[in-house]
Structure formats: C-alpha cells, structure tokens
Amino acid sequence: MKSPFKKISDVFQPNYSVNFSIQKPDGSILLTLTDTAGVAVKRFISSTQWRDQQQLERLITSLQLSLAIERGELSDVRQLTQMQAMLR
C-alpha cells in the first residue's frame, strides 16, 4: 500500500508545496498546501483519516474541491462534486 503522505503529495505537487507536521499525541497531523501566493490550505487530518483508504480519498476530494472553489474554477467544482457523489 502506498504511503498516505506520498499519495497526498503526489496529488497536489507540483502545483503546491506539501508540508506535514505532527500536531497531537493522538496521531493527528497538520497538512499545509502552499503555492506562490502563500498558504492555500491548512487542514488537520485525524489518524483515522490518513490510515483509512476510503477516508483518505474523501479527504483528497474535499481538498481539491476547496481549492477549486477558492480559485473560482466552476467546471472543476462540478467535476469534483460528481466524483465525490460517486464515492458515497
């Protein structure tokens, strides 16, 4: 199985610098995505989310959706919304 951290990094690089930092003893981490304009996303990821493949996929889709909304990319938002509906 591919590392969840590598999987997240592979999805968002080269558009974003991906940084993980351990935040809490329960295994939660802080994910920071940074682009040329600065920090694009900061999100806490629970140990359950990064250890469970299905939850990890949902997290990645959620991040992609958030970024598409921020960038105003309506077609990407529609596509990601459809993908997210299929995962449920």
C-alpha positions as CSV (number, residue, x, y, z in Angstrom):
1,M,0.0,0.0,0.0
2,K,1.2,3.4,-0.9
3,S,2.0,5.8,2.0
4,P,-0.9,8.2,2.6
5,F,1.5,11.0,2.8
6,K,3.0,10.2,-0.5
7,K,-0.4,9.8,-2.0
8,I,-1.5,13.3,-0.8
9,S,1.8,14.8,-2.0
10,D,1.5,13.1,-5.5
11,V,-2.0,14.6,-5.9
12,F,-1.1,18.2,-5.1
13,Q,2.5,18.6,-6.3
14,P,3.9,20.3,-8.4
15,N,1.1,23.0,-8.0
16,Y,1.6,23.1,-4.3
17,S,4.3,22.7,-1.7
18,V,3.1,20.0,0.6
19,N,4.1,20.0,4.3
20,F,3.0,17.6,7.1
21,S,3.7,18.2,10.7
22,I,2.7,16.1,13.7
23,Q,0.4,18.1,15.9
24,K,-1.0,15.9,18.6
25,P,-0.2,12.7,20.5
26,D,-3.3,11.1,19.0
27,G,-1.6,10.9,15.6
28,S,-3.3,13.9,14.1
29,I,-1.2,15.9,11.6
30,L,-1.4,19.3,10.1
31,L,-1.4,19.4,6.3
32,T,-0.3,22.7,4.7
33,L,-0.5,23.3,1.0
34,T,1.4,26.4,-0.2
35,D,1.6,28.0,-3.6
36,T,3.3,31.1,-5.0
37,A,0.6,33.3,-3.4
38,G,1.2,31.8,0.1
39,V,-0.7,29.3,2.2
40,A,-3.6,27.9,0.2
41,V,-4.9,25.3,2.7
42,K,-4.2,24.3,6.3
43,R,-6.1,21.2,7.4
44,F,-5.9,18.9,10.4
45,I,-6.0,15.3,9.4
46,S,-7.0,12.8,12.1
47,S,-5.1,9.5,12.3
48,T,-8.3,7.7,11.2
49,Q,-8.5,9.8,8.0
50,W,-4.9,9.1,7.0
51,R,-5.0,5.4,7.9
52,D,-8.3,4.5,6.2
53,Q,-8.1,4.4,2.4
54,Q,-11.7,5.5,1.9
55,Q,-11.5,8.4,4.3
56,L,-8.2,9.4,2.7
57,E,-9.8,9.5,-0.7
58,R,-12.7,11.7,0.7
59,L,-10.2,14.0,2.3
60,I,-8.3,14.4,-1.0
61,T,-11.5,15.1,-2.9
62,S,-12.6,17.6,-0.3
63,L,-9.3,19.4,-0.5
64,Q,-9.5,19.5,-4.3
65,L,-13.0,20.9,-4.1
66,S,-12.0,23.6,-1.6
67,L,-9.1,24.6,-3.8
68,A,-11.2,24.7,-6.9
69,I,-13.8,26.9,-5.2
70,E,-11.1,29.3,-4.0
71,R,-9.7,29.6,-7.5
72,G,-13.2,30.1,-9.0
73,E,-12.9,27.1,-11.3
74,L,-16.5,26.2,-11.7
75,S,-16.0,23.3,-14.1
76,D,-13.6,21.7,-11.7
77,V,-16.1,22.1,-8.9
78,R,-18.8,20.4,-10.8
79,Q,-16.5,17.5,-11.8
80,L,-15.2,17.1,-8.2
81,T,-18.8,17.2,-6.8
82,Q,-19.8,14.4,-9.2
83,M,-16.7,12.4,-8.2
84,Q,-17.5,12.9,-4.5
85,A,-21.1,11.7,-5.0
86,M,-19.8,8.5,-6.6
87,L,-17.6,7.8,-3.6
88,R,-20.5,7.8,-1.2
